Amino acid sequence: MFAQDDGLALVRSLGIYDADGSVLYSAYVATENAKIGGVAVGSTVPLGSRFIEAVDAPAGAVFEGVRDNVAVWSFPEIGEDRMVGPFTFRVKPDGAAPLVAEQSAAVSFQTPEKELISYNGSNRSLVPLEESGSVIFDQRETIDATGKNGPVAVGKTGVILFVREGAVRTQTTITFDRRRVVNAELPADAEDTWWCAQYQISISPQENAPSGAGISFILPTRRALPAGLRVSTFAHVNGNEWRKYASTSPQPEFGFGGFGCASFGFNNIGCSGGSNCLGLNCGFNTGFGFGFGVSNTQRLAGSVTGSQITSTTGITTTAASSIIDGSSNTIIAILIGFRP
């Protein structure tokens, strides 16, 4: 049957360029107010690319292969108000056609009733992010398109920055340089850490650096993540020393909302406000800058509830609140014929 607006689940997919030029496409499934069982998740391999490998999937998922250009996983069951994912595969672009940022995806399930729900993606082109970008601001701080103090894009890096009004006294430039994650350069004692991103964040003039309480940002991650995981910040200080700043419970803050340091929006992490960002002052303009990581155990579990996301980000939500459903006849045909 075709999905209704009041279906029991929602699905979404998105793509991210990897450092080697390949692209990772990831699908997520979220339930609303009922448990579903006998689940199959599918995501199309986009035109203009060649399937390379299945990369990530939630614990308990089984990759069933690629069928008629659709990557398919089976999954036993998903509880109510729960998000699972990412179901990720890698493709190699062939250069014949531009890739899209959101690929079509679908989920089918057998209980409590048979249903198939799909998402038809978007026509928005997927482009590689630039490695470096800068923002110039003064005592009015970052100014958005409306001319008000607000979050702004840092060039074409995918980074979003917000600096609170009054955080500096003179014109200041902040530069974000994305670094390739090299485990040998990161803290050796950071057990159970998967590195979301590594950045050098530079301030000029250096003595004008805003305090941690005056800055918030969102950073792209190397791969898609389960939403709402806590993020630890490691500042590179005093030569080769790394200092860890664990995310604390979020408090209502300026800027993007109440999250402290958390995975945010599938392929982003954010840090905002107060004690959560005080470690930033230690790592500006030094060494390897900052490493941002999540628990690898939690990442591989690939399953969170709406209440977990709420408690981590400080923003009231449900697991399904940010996932949009659509339709895709190709994936519908595949999943109707597939029974896990």
C-alpha positions as CSV (number, residue, x, y, z in Angstrom):
1,M,0.0,0.0,0.0
2,F,1.1,3.6,-0.5
3,A,2.1,5.7,2.4
4,Q,-0.4,8.1,4.0
5,D,0.5,11.4,5.8
6,D,-0.4,9.7,9.1
7,G,1.9,6.6,8.4
8,L,3.7,4.8,11.2
9,A,7.2,5.8,10.0
10,L,9.2,8.3,8.0
11,V,12.4,7.9,5.9
12,R,15.0,10.3,4.6
13,S,18.3,10.0,2.8
14,L,21.3,12.3,2.2
15,G,24.7,12.3,0.6
16,I,28.2,13.5,1.8
17,Y,31.4,13.7,-0.1
18,D,34.2,11.7,1.5
19,A,37.8,12.9,1.5
20,D,38.8,10.6,-1.3
21,G,36.2,12.0,-3.7
22,S,33.7,9.1,-3.2
23,V,30.2,9.9,-1.9
24,L,28.4,8.3,1.1
25,Y,24.6,8.1,0.9
26,S,22.8,7.4,4.1
27,A,19.2,6.6,4.9
28,Y,17.4,7.0,8.3
29,V,14.0,5.6,9.5
30,A,12.0,7.1,12.3
31,T,8.8,5.8,13.9
32,E,6.0,7.8,15.4
33,N,3.7,6.2,18.0
34,A,3.9,2.5,17.3
35,K,6.5,-0.3,17.0
36,I,7.1,-1.7,13.5
37,G,8.4,-5.1,12.6
38,G,9.7,-7.0,9.6
39,V,11.4,-3.9,8.3
40,A,13.2,-3.4,4.9
41,V,15.1,-0.2,4.1
42,G,16.1,0.8,0.5
43,S,18.0,3.6,-1.0
44,T,18.7,4.1,-4.7
45,V,22.2,4.2,-6.2
46,P,22.2,7.5,-8.0
47,L,22.6,8.0,-11.7
48,G,26.1,9.1,-12.5
49,S,27.7,6.8,-9.9
50,R,28.9,3.2,-9.3
51,F,28.1,1.3,-6.1
52,I,31.3,0.5,-4.2
53,E,30.4,-0.9,-0.8
54,A,28.0,-0.9,2.2
55,V,29.6,1.1,4.9
56,D,27.5,1.6,8.1
57,A,24.3,0.2,9.4
58,P,22.6,0.0,12.8
59,A,23.3,-3.0,15.0
60,G,21.0,-5.8,14.0
61,A,20.7,-4.7,10.3
62,V,21.6,-7.1,7.5
63,F,22.7,-5.8,4.1
64,E,20.9,-7.7,1.5
65,G,22.8,-6.4,-1.5
66,V,21.9,-4.1,-4.4
67,R,18.8,-5.0,-6.4
68,D,17.9,-3.2,-9.6
69,N,20.1,-0.3,-8.5
70,V,18.6,-0.2,-5.0
71,A,20.7,-0.9,-1.8
72,V,18.6,-2.9,0.6
73,W,18.9,-3.7,4.3
74,S,16.6,-5.8,6.5
75,F,16.0,-4.9,10.1
76,P,13.9,-6.9,12.7
77,E,11.9,-4.2,14.4
78,I,12.0,-0.5,15.4
79,G,10.3,0.7,18.6
80,E,8.0,3.7,18.9
81,D,9.4,7.2,18.7
82,R,12.8,5.8,17.7
83,M,15.2,6.8,14.9
84,V,17.5,4.2,13.4
85,G,20.4,4.8,11.0
86,P,22.4,5.6,9.2
87,F,22.1,2.8,6.5
88,T,25.1,4.0,4.5
89,F,26.7,2.9,1.2
90,R,29.6,4.4,-0.8
91,V,29.5,5.3,-4.5
92,K,32.1,6.5,-7.0
93,P,30.9,9.4,-9.2
94,D,31.6,8.8,-12.9
95,G,31.4,12.5,-13.9
96,A,28.6,11.8,-16.4
97,A,25.9,13.5,-14.3
98,P,25.8,15.7,-11.2
99,L,24.8,13.9,-8.0
100,V,21.9,15.0,-5.8
101,A,22.2,15.9,-2.2
102,E,19.2,13.8,-1.1
103,Q,18.7,10.5,-2.8
104,S,15.3,8.6,-2.9
105,A,14.7,6.1,-0.2
106,A,11.9,3.9,1.2
107,V,11.0,1.7,4.2
108,S,8.5,-1.2,4.3
109,F,7.3,-3.2,7.3
110,Q,5.0,-6.1,8.0
111,T,3.6,-5.3,11.5
112,P,1.4,-3.9,13.0
113,E,0.2,-3.6,9.5
114,K,1.8,-3.8,6.0
115,E,2.9,-0.4,4.9
116,L,5.5,1.1,2.6
117,I,6.7,4.7,3.0
118,S,9.0,6.5,0.6
119,Y,11.0,9.7,0.1
120,N,11.7,10.9,-3.4
121,G,14.8,13.0,-2.5
122,S,15.5,16.4,-4.1
123,N,17.0,17.9,-7.2
124,R,19.5,19.9,-5.2
125,S,23.0,19.2,-6.4
126,L,25.6,17.7,-4.1
127,V,28.9,19.6,-4.2
128,P,32.1,19.0,-2.3
129,L,32.7,21.4,0.6
130,E,35.6,23.7,0.6
131,E,38.4,23.1,3.1
132,S,38.8,26.6,4.4
133,G,36.7,29.7,4.9
134,S,36.6,33.0,7.0
135,V,34.1,35.4,8.5
136,I,34.9,39.0,9.4
137,F,32.9,40.7,12.2
138,D,33.2,43.5,14.8
139,Q,31.4,44.3,18.1
140,R,28.1,43.8,16.4
141,E,29.3,40.3,15.8
142,T,28.0,38.0,13.0
143,I,25.3,39.7,10.9
144,D,22.8,37.5,9.0
145,A,21.0,38.3,5.7
146,T,18.4,40.4,7.6
147,G,21.1,42.7,9.0
148,K,20.7,41.3,12.6
149,N,23.1,39.5,14.9
150,G,22.6,35.9,13.9
151,P,24.3,32.7,12.4
152,V,26.1,33.0,9.1
153,A,27.8,30.6,6.6
154,V,31.6,30.4,6.7
155,G,32.2,30.6,2.9
156,K,31.4,27.3,1.3
157,T,32.8,25.1,4.0
158,G,29.4,24.0,5.4
159,V,30.3,25.6,8.7
160,I,27.7,27.8,10.4
161,L,29.0,30.4,12.9
162,F,27.3,32.6,15.4
163,V,29.2,35.1,17.6
164,R,27.2,36.9,20.2
165,E,27.0,40.7,20.1
166,G,29.6,42.4,22.3
167,A,31.9,39.3,22.4
168,V,34.8,41.4,20.8
169,R,35.6,45.1,20.7
170,T,37.3,45.5,17.3
171,Q,37.1,44.0,13.8
172,T,38.0,40.3,14.0
173,T,38.5,37.5,11.5
174,I,37.8,33.9,12.3
175,T,39.0,31.2,9.9
176,F,38.0,27.5,9.9
177,D,40.4,25.0,8.3
178,R,39.2,21.5,8.0
179,R,42.0,18.9,8.6
180,R,42.0,15.3,7.5
181,V,41.5,13.1,10.5
182,V,44.7,11.1,11.2
183,N,44.4,8.9,14.2
184,A,48.1,9.1,15.0
185,E,47.8,12.8,15.5
186,L,44.8,12.5,17.9
187,P,44.7,11.6,21.6
188,A,45.9,8.1,22.2
189,D,43.8,7.7,25.4
190,A,40.5,8.7,23.8
191,E,38.9,5.2,24.1
192,D,35.6,4.5,22.3
193,T,35.9,7.7,20.3
194,W,34.9,8.1,16.6
195,W,36.3,11.3,15.2
196,C,33.5,13.4,13.6
197,A,35.8,16.2,12.4
198,Q,39.1,17.9,13.1
199,Y,39.6,21.7,12.6
200,Q,42.1,24.4,13.0
201,I,40.2,27.5,14.1
202,S,42.2,30.7,13.9
203,I,41.4,34.2,15.3
204,S,43.0,37.4,14.0
205,P,44.0,39.4,15.9
206,Q,44.7,36.5,18.3
207,E,44.3,38.6,21.5
208,N,40.7,39.4,20.3
209,A,39.4,35.8,20.6
210,P,35.8,35.8,22.0
211,S,35.2,33.7,25.1
212,G,33.7,30.2,24.7
213,A,30.4,31.7,26.1
214,G,30.3,34.1,23.1
215,I,30.6,31.7,20.2
216,S,28.5,28.8,18.7
217,F,29.0,26.8,15.5
218,I,27.8,23.9,13.5
219,L,30.4,21.7,11.7
220,P,29.9,19.1,8.9
221,T,30.9,15.6,10.0
222,R,32.9,13.1,8.0
223,R,30.0,10.7,7.8
224,A,26.3,10.7,8.7
225,L,25.7,10.1,12.4
226,P,22.7,9.0,14.6
227,A,21.1,12.3,15.7
228,G,21.5,13.5,19.3
229,L,24.8,11.9,20.3
230,R,26.9,13.8,22.8
231,V,30.1,15.2,21.3
232,S,33.4,15.6,23.2
233,T,35.7,18.4,22.2
234,F,39.5,17.9,22.4
235,A,41.6,21.1,22.3
236,H,45.2,20.9,21.2
237,V,47.2,23.0,23.7
238,N,50.7,23.4,25.1
239,G,52.6,21.8,22.2
240,N,51.4,18.2,21.8
241,E,49.0,18.1,24.7
242,W,45.3,17.3,24.0
243,R,42.8,18.4,26.6
244,K,39.3,16.9,26.6
245,Y,36.1,19.0,27.2
246,A,33.1,16.7,27.6
247,S,29.7,18.0,26.7
248,T,27.6,18.9,29.7
249,S,23.8,18.9,30.0
250,P,22.4,21.6,27.7
251,Q,21.1,24.9,29.1
252,P,18.9,27.4,27.3
253,E,21.4,29.5,25.2
254,F,21.6,32.1,22.5
255,G,22.0,31.2,18.8
256,F,20.9,27.8,17.6
257,G,19.0,26.7,20.7
258,G,19.9,24.8,23.8
259,F,22.3,22.1,22.8
260,G,25.7,21.9,24.4
261,C,27.9,19.8,22.0
262,A,25.9,17.2,20.1
263,S,25.4,15.6,16.7
264,F,22.8,17.7,15.1
265,G,20.9,17.2,11.8
266,F,22.3,13.8,10.6
267,N,25.6,15.2,9.1
268,N,26.5,18.0,11.5
269,I,27.7,18.5,15.0
270,G,27.2,21.7,17.0
271,C,28.6,23.4,20.1
272,S,26.8,26.2,21.7
273,G,27.3,28.3,24.8
274,G,28.6,28.5,28.3
275,S,30.9,25.9,29.8
276,N,30.4,23.6,26.8
277,C,32.7,25.8,24.6
278,L,35.2,27.2,27.2
279,G,37.8,24.8,25.8
280,L,37.8,26.8,22.6
281,N,40.0,29.5,24.1
282,C,42.8,27.0,24.7
283,G,43.0,25.8,21.1
284,F,42.7,28.9,18.9
285,N,45.7,29.4,16.6
286,T,47.6,26.4,18.0
287,G,48.8,23.0,16.7
288,F,46.2,20.7,15.4
289,G,43.3,22.8,16.7
290,F,40.3,20.8,17.7
291,G,39.1,17.2,17.5
292,F,35.4,16.5,17.8
293,G,34.3,12.9,18.6
294,V,31.3,10.8,19.6
295,S,31.1,7.4,21.4
296,N,31.8,4.8,18.7
297,T,29.7,2.3,20.7
298,Q,26.7,4.6,20.5
299,R,27.4,5.4,16.8
300,L,27.4,1.8,15.9
301,A,24.2,1.1,17.9
302,G,22.5,3.5,15.4
303,S,19.4,3.9,17.4
304,V,18.1,6.8,19.6
305,T,14.7,7.8,20.9
306,G,13.0,11.2,20.6
307,S,13.5,11.7,24.4
308,Q,17.3,11.0,24.0
309,I,17.5,13.6,21.3
310,T,15.6,16.1,23.4
311,S,17.7,15.5,26.5
312,T,21.0,16.0,24.5
313,T,20.1,19.0,22.4
314,G,17.8,20.7,24.8
315,I,15.2,21.1,22.1
316,T,11.9,19.3,22.4
317,T,11.5,16.9,19.5
318,T,10.3,13.5,18.4
319,A,12.3,11.0,16.4
320,A,10.2,11.6,13.3
321,S,9.9,15.4,13.5
322,S,12.6,16.2,11.0
323,I,12.1,13.4,8.5
324,I,9.9,14.0,5.4
325,D,8.1,11.3,3.5
326,G,7.6,11.2,-0.3
327,S,7.3,8.6,-3.1
328,S,9.5,6.6,-5.4
329,N,8.1,4.0,-7.6
330,T,11.5,2.3,-8.2
331,I,12.1,1.6,-4.6
332,I,8.4,0.7,-4.0
333,A,8.7,-2.1,-6.6
334,I,11.9,-3.5,-4.9
335,L,10.6,-3.5,-1.3
336,I,7.2,-4.9,-2.2
337,G,8.9,-7.9,-3.5
338,F,11.3,-8.2,-0.5
339,R,10.3,-9.9,2.7
340,P,12.8,-10.0,5.5
